[in-house]
Amino acid sequence: MHYTPVYIICSPRPQVGKTLLARLLSEFLLLKNGTVVAFDINLKEPSLLEYLPRITETADVIDTYGKMQLMDRLIVNDSVAKVIDLGFHAFDEFFKMVEEIGFVKEAARRGIAPVILFMADTDRLSVRAYEMLRAQIPSSALVTVDNEFVVRGELPEAMAGGRMLAISALPPFLKTYVDRLNFSFTEYLRHEKDTSTELHQWIRRNYLSFRDLELKLILQR
């Protein structure tokens, strides 16, 4: 049976790198598979829709209609990877819905492989949110993202034991460069001939991390 991965990038806090990770992952999947569908659930801008308008749709979980529209798209086993950039304002409502409808069990039954990419931070709100997810989501589907730009030092103990994805911090001048709306990580790899540049190495390292994440997903099925 083939499967369809659904990557849910989330945090209960703003400014932790969700949209940057969603852009990176979406571009990697587009490069690798030729197709990907991204969903932007954000109130504040800049949002994923602005960066990747050709592959991104807006969604909301404010009312029942919006929730069912989104879930109808996520529960289809069509082999097209999905990426959700889940805004902090929608964190509680989204995972409340996930639990209420039994999304994890229904996903397994239909060949959908959800992966929760939780953006780590050291505050109490993040720790509580992570513990809630750990109680609700199978450990194989919960990945802690250690974004060095946000977490400077050790992760909270509660987050340190599970699966990890590390994102190294970019210098501020490079962060400003990649934050431009017309910047593409894949296009940079294709056109920058000097493979030793810090940005080239950073993008490649992250793409390889995503490939490893996918391989582990396949081995678990």
C-alpha positions in Angstrom: 0.0 0.0 0.0 1.4 3.4 -0.9 1.1 6.2 1.6 0.8 10.0 1.6 2.8 12.0 4.1 1.2 15.0 5.8 3.7 17.3 7.6 2.1 19.6 10.2 4.6 22.4 11.3 3.4 23.9 14.5 4.0 25.9 17.7 1.8 27.7 20.2 4.1 30.7 19.8 4.9 33.2 17.0 8.3 34.0 15.6 9.8 30.5 16.0 10.6 29.7 12.3 7.5 27.8 11.2 7.1 29.5 7.9 10.8 29.2 7.1 10.6 25.5 7.8 7.4 25.1 5.7 9.1 26.9 2.8 12.2 24.7 3.0 10.2 21.5 3.3 7.8 22.4 0.5 10.6 23.3 -1.9 12.4 20.1 -1.0 9.3 18.0 -1.7 8.6 19.9 -5.0 12.2 19.2 -6.1 12.1 15.6 -5.2 8.6 14.6 -6.2 7.6 17.2 -8.7 4.5 18.0 -6.7 3.4 19.1 -3.2 0.3 20.8 -1.8 0.9 23.3 1.0 -1.7 24.8 3.4 -1.3 28.2 5.0 -3.2 28.6 8.3 -2.0 32.0 9.4 -3.4 35.4 10.4 -0.1 37.3 10.3 2.1 38.0 7.3 4.5 37.3 5.7 2.8 33.9 5.2 3.6 30.8 3.2 1.1 31.8 0.5 3.1 34.9 -0.3 6.3 32.9 -0.7 4.9 29.9 -2.6 1.6 31.0 -4.2 1.7 28.3 -6.9 1.5 25.4 -4.5 -0.1 27.0 -1.4 -3.8 27.2 -0.4 -5.2 29.1 2.5 -7.2 27.2 5.1 -8.8 27.9 8.4 -10.0 26.0 11.5 -12.3 28.7 12.9 -15.6 27.1 11.9 -16.9 23.6 11.1 -17.0 24.2 7.4 -13.3 25.3 7.3 -12.3 22.3 9.4 -14.1 19.8 7.2 -12.8 21.4 4.0 -9.2 21.0 5.3 -9.7 17.5 6.7 -11.2 16.3 3.4 -8.0 17.3 1.6 -5.7 15.8 4.3 -7.4 12.4 4.4 -7.0 11.6 0.7 -4.3 9.0 -0.1 -3.2 10.4 -3.4 0.6 10.1 -2.9 0.9 13.9 -3.0 2.8 15.1 0.1 1.0 17.9 2.1 2.7 20.6 4.2 0.7 22.6 6.8 2.1 25.9 8.1 -0.1 26.0 11.3 -0.3 29.5 12.7 0.1 29.8 16.5 -3.4 31.3 16.8 -4.9 28.0 15.4 -2.7 25.6 17.4 -5.2 24.6 20.1 -8.2 24.5 17.8 -6.4 22.4 15.2 -5.3 19.7 17.7 -8.6 19.7 19.5 -10.2 18.9 16.1 -7.5 16.2 15.4 -8.4 14.5 18.7 -12.2 14.9 18.3 -12.4 13.3 14.9 -9.8 10.6 15.6 -7.6 11.9 12.8 -4.5 9.8 13.7 -6.4 6.5 13.6 -8.3 7.4 10.4 -5.1 8.5 8.8 -3.5 5.1 9.5 -6.5 3.3 8.1 -6.3 5.3 4.9 -2.6 5.1 4.4 -1.9 8.7 5.5 1.3 9.3 7.4 1.0 12.4 9.6 4.3 13.9 10.9 4.0 16.7 13.5 7.0 19.0 13.3 6.9 20.9 16.6 9.1 24.0 16.8 10.8 23.9 20.1 11.2 26.8 22.5 12.1 27.0 26.2 9.0 28.8 27.6 6.3 27.1 29.7 3.6 27.5 26.9 5.8 25.5 24.5 6.6 22.8 27.1 2.9 22.4 28.0 1.9 22.2 24.3 4.6 19.6 23.6 3.4 17.4 26.5 -0.1 17.7 25.2 1.0 16.5 21.8 3.1 13.7 23.3 0.0 12.3 25.0 -2.1 12.6 21.8 0.4 11.7 19.0 2.3 8.5 18.5 6.0 9.1 19.3 7.0 7.9 15.8 5.0 10.8 14.3 6.2 13.6 16.7 9.4 15.3 15.7 10.9 18.2 17.8 12.5 20.9 15.6 15.6 22.4 17.3 15.9 25.7 15.5 19.2 27.2 16.8 18.0 30.7 15.8 15.3 30.4 18.5 16.6 27.9 21.0 20.1 29.0 22.1 21.4 26.3 24.2 19.8 23.2 25.7 16.2 22.1 24.9 13.8 21.6 27.8 14.1 18.2 29.3 10.6 17.2 28.2 11.5 17.7 24.5 15.0 16.2 24.5 14.1 12.5 24.5 12.1 12.1 21.3 12.8 12.3 17.5 14.7 15.5 16.6 15.3 17.7 13.5 18.1 20.3 13.9 18.1 23.6 12.0 21.3 25.5 12.4 21.1 29.3 12.7 21.9 31.5 9.7 23.9 34.7 10.2 21.5 37.8 10.2 22.6 39.0 6.8 21.8 35.6 5.2 18.5 35.4 7.1 17.5 38.8 5.6 18.5 37.4 2.2 16.3 34.2 2.4 13.4 36.2 3.9 12.8 38.0 0.6 9.5 36.9 -1.0 11.1 36.1 -4.3 13.9 33.9 -2.8 13.9 30.2 -3.7 16.1 27.7 -1.9 16.1 25.2 -4.8 16.9 27.9 -7.4 19.8 29.1 -5.3 21.2 25.5 -5.2 20.8 25.3 -9.0 22.4 28.6 -9.9 25.0 29.2 -7.2 28.1 27.5 -8.6 30.2 27.8 -5.5 29.0 24.9 -3.4 31.2 25.9 -0.4 29.1 29.0 0.4 27.5 28.9 3.9 24.0 29.2 2.4 24.5 26.4 -0.1 25.8 24.1 2.7 22.9 25.1 4.9 20.2 24.4 2.3 21.8 21.1 1.4 22.1 20.0 5.0 18.4 20.7 5.6 17.3 18.9 2.4 19.4 15.9 3.5 17.6 16.0 6.9 14.3 16.0 5.2 15.4 13.0 3.1 16.3 11.1 6.2 13.0 12.0 7.8 11.2 10.5 4.8 13.3 7.3 4.8 12.4 6.8 8.5 8.8 7.3 7.6 9.0 4.6 4.9 10.7 2.1 7.2 8.0 2.5 9.9 5.2 1.5 7.5 
